Amino acid sequence: MTERKRPGVSFESWLDKQIRAANERGDFENLPGKGKPLPDAGRRYDEDWWLKDYLRREGVTGDGILPESLLLRRDLERLPTVVRTMNSEQRVRDHVADLNTRITKWLRMPHGPHVNVTVVDVEETVSQWRAHRRPAPPSAPPTGARPPETSWWRRLRRRA
């Protein structure tokens, strides 16, 4: 149990005595990280380090603090990439319709920084999605190439 400070002894001398006794016992030997720099010791000081660390630990993105106009602009820039990953035309149409609803809502009563955003043409986006999904035309086989051999199980079927 930790020794309590006796009345009449100054606090500083009591602490010095505790540290000296621990050092003599060897309590400060073989500590983890001994001889290594403190974490983040080489970085420039940031007064918001605690907030950034908390947001990183909690997995919070900056979307909650961005104004709607900047979120819309970002979503418009990412639209071609997002649409390419979708696997059905209906999902593309739904996504663009949702984005258009958000844009028209913001255009009716704009707030935050003014950013030029316009409604997306659904049919044009769907046609671009189709063009991206369309497989490349088959290339002609090189001249003088042998036709592919039939698979072994088809050859066995022909014998039977």
Secondary structure, DSSP 8 states (H G I E B T S, - for coil): ------TTS-HHHHHHHHHHHHHHHTTTTT-TTTTS--TTTTS---TTHHHHHHHHHHT--GGGTS-HHHHHHHHHHHHHHHHHT--SHHHHHHHHHHHHHHHHHHHHS--SS--------HHHHHHHHHHHHS--------TT-------HHHHHHHH-
